[in-house]
Amino acid sequence: MRAAWSKIGIAVETKAYADAQYFAPASAGGTLMSGRFDGALLSLPGLYDADVSPYYGCAYAPPRGLNVDRFCDRDVDAALRAYTRSLDPHVRAQLAARFQRGIDDAAPTIVLYERGFVYAYSRRVTGFKPGNFTAFDNFTNVDVNTSAP
């Protein structure tokens, strides 16, 4: 990454931190939560649906949340709030596209990779469709066929 960034004029100084310091609250000198970085590498857990408020919502900047980029965009925020209030899948899809475009255009985060997940479960389980980023599913569709081997 250092070589790739240097080609576009960005100097990289690598610093290593103990997890306890890196992820600690700002009041305890935490690197991420205090915002004392120009760039940071970290892995965040995915969410079942498209609601990325904890990572990009204005109200979720530390110490209230995990918006360590301190990204705040009124249009994105309005679409995120509307998304969480709607249960209509078509409305949610339109709102998700809207806030994702806003986040993509602003580029507060550069995603380097997405880890693939493999789930093992019994053939007796039916209707299980894990989310893209997590094993959590809409469990109202899941059933267990107790007569199957």
C-alpha positions as CSV (number, residue, x, y, z in Angstrom):
1,M,0.0,0.0,0.0
2,R,2.9,2.4,0.8
3,A,4.3,1.9,-2.7
4,A,0.9,2.5,-4.4
5,W,0.2,5.6,-2.4
6,S,3.7,7.0,-3.0
7,K,3.0,6.9,-6.7
8,I,0.2,9.4,-6.2
9,G,2.2,11.6,-3.9
10,I,1.1,10.4,-0.5
11,A,3.8,9.7,2.0
12,V,3.0,6.9,4.4
13,E,4.4,6.6,7.9
14,T,3.4,3.3,9.5
15,K,2.6,3.2,13.2
16,A,1.6,0.1,15.2
17,Y,-0.6,0.3,18.2
18,A,-1.7,-2.2,20.8
19,D,-5.4,-3.0,20.3
20,A,-6.2,-1.5,23.7
21,Q,-4.8,1.9,22.7
22,Y,-6.0,1.8,19.1
23,F,-9.7,1.1,20.0
24,A,-9.8,2.8,23.4
25,P,-12.2,5.7,24.0
26,A,-10.9,9.2,23.3
27,S,-10.9,9.9,27.0
28,A,-8.4,7.1,27.4
29,G,-6.2,8.3,24.5
30,G,-7.6,5.9,21.9
31,T,-6.2,6.5,18.4
32,L,-9.4,5.9,16.4
33,M,-11.9,7.5,18.8
34,S,-9.8,10.6,19.3
35,G,-9.3,11.1,15.6
36,R,-5.6,11.3,15.9
37,F,-4.8,9.8,12.4
38,D,-4.8,10.8,8.8
39,G,-5.4,7.2,7.7
40,A,-6.2,4.1,9.6
41,L,-6.6,0.4,8.8
42,L,-9.3,-1.5,10.6
43,S,-11.9,-4.1,10.1
44,L,-15.5,-3.3,10.9
45,P,-18.3,-5.9,11.3
46,G,-20.8,-5.9,8.6
47,L,-24.5,-5.2,9.2
48,Y,-27.4,-7.3,8.1
49,D,-29.1,-4.7,6.1
50,A,-27.9,-1.5,4.3
51,D,-28.2,0.8,7.4
52,V,-24.6,2.1,7.8
53,S,-25.6,4.8,10.3
54,P,-23.2,3.5,13.0
55,Y,-20.3,4.1,10.6
56,Y,-21.5,7.2,8.6
57,G,-24.3,8.9,10.5
58,C,-23.6,12.4,11.8
59,A,-24.9,11.4,15.3
60,Y,-22.5,8.5,15.5
61,A,-19.1,10.3,15.6
62,P,-17.1,9.3,18.7
63,P,-17.8,9.1,21.6
64,R,-21.4,8.3,20.5
65,G,-20.6,5.7,17.9
66,L,-18.2,4.2,15.4
67,N,-18.1,7.0,12.8
68,V,-14.3,7.3,13.2
69,D,-14.1,9.2,9.9
70,R,-16.4,11.9,11.5
71,F,-18.2,11.9,8.2
72,C,-21.3,14.1,8.2
73,D,-23.5,14.9,5.2
74,R,-27.0,16.2,5.7
75,D,-28.4,14.5,2.6
76,V,-26.8,11.1,3.5
77,D,-28.0,11.5,7.1
78,A,-31.6,12.3,6.0
79,A,-31.6,9.2,3.8
80,L,-30.2,7.0,6.5
81,R,-32.8,8.2,9.0
82,A,-35.6,7.6,6.5
83,Y,-34.2,4.2,5.7
84,T,-34.4,3.1,9.3
85,R,-38.0,4.3,9.6
86,S,-39.3,2.5,6.5
87,L,-40.4,-1.1,6.3
88,D,-41.2,-0.9,2.6
89,P,-38.5,-2.8,0.7
90,H,-38.8,-0.7,-2.5
91,V,-38.6,2.6,-0.5
92,R,-35.6,1.2,1.4
93,A,-33.9,0.2,-1.8
94,Q,-34.2,3.7,-3.2
95,L,-33.0,5.3,0.1
96,A,-30.1,2.9,0.3
97,A,-29.0,3.8,-3.2
98,R,-29.3,7.5,-2.3
99,F,-27.1,7.3,0.8
100,Q,-24.6,4.9,-0.8
101,R,-24.2,7.3,-3.7
102,G,-23.6,10.2,-1.2
103,I,-21.0,8.1,0.7
104,D,-19.3,7.0,-2.5
105,D,-19.1,10.5,-3.9
106,A,-17.6,11.8,-0.6
107,A,-15.3,8.8,-0.2
108,P,-14.7,9.2,3.5
109,T,-13.4,5.6,3.5
110,I,-11.5,3.5,1.1
111,V,-12.5,-0.2,1.3
112,L,-9.5,-2.3,0.6
113,Y,-11.2,-5.7,0.6
114,E,-14.3,-7.5,1.7
115,R,-13.9,-10.8,3.4
116,G,-15.9,-13.7,2.1
117,F,-17.8,-15.9,4.6
118,V,-18.7,-19.5,4.4
119,Y,-21.5,-20.9,6.6
120,A,-22.0,-24.6,7.5
121,Y,-25.5,-25.7,8.6
122,S,-27.6,-28.8,8.6
123,R,-29.6,-29.8,5.5
124,R,-32.6,-29.9,7.9
125,V,-32.4,-26.1,8.1
126,T,-34.5,-24.5,5.3
127,G,-34.9,-20.8,4.3
128,F,-31.6,-19.7,5.7
129,K,-30.1,-16.9,3.6
130,P,-27.2,-15.2,5.4
131,G,-26.7,-11.5,4.8
132,N,-23.8,-10.2,2.7
133,F,-21.8,-9.2,5.7
134,T,-23.1,-11.3,8.6
135,A,-24.7,-14.7,9.3
136,F,-27.8,-12.9,10.6
137,D,-30.8,-13.6,8.5
138,N,-34.5,-12.8,8.4
139,F,-35.2,-15.8,10.7
140,T,-39.0,-15.6,10.1
141,N,-38.2,-17.6,6.9
142,V,-36.0,-20.2,8.6
143,D,-37.4,-23.6,9.7
144,V,-36.0,-26.9,10.8
145,N,-37.3,-30.0,9.1
146,T,-37.1,-32.5,12.0
147,S,-38.0,-35.5,9.8
148,A,-35.0,-34.9,7.5
149,P,-31.8,-36.9,8.2
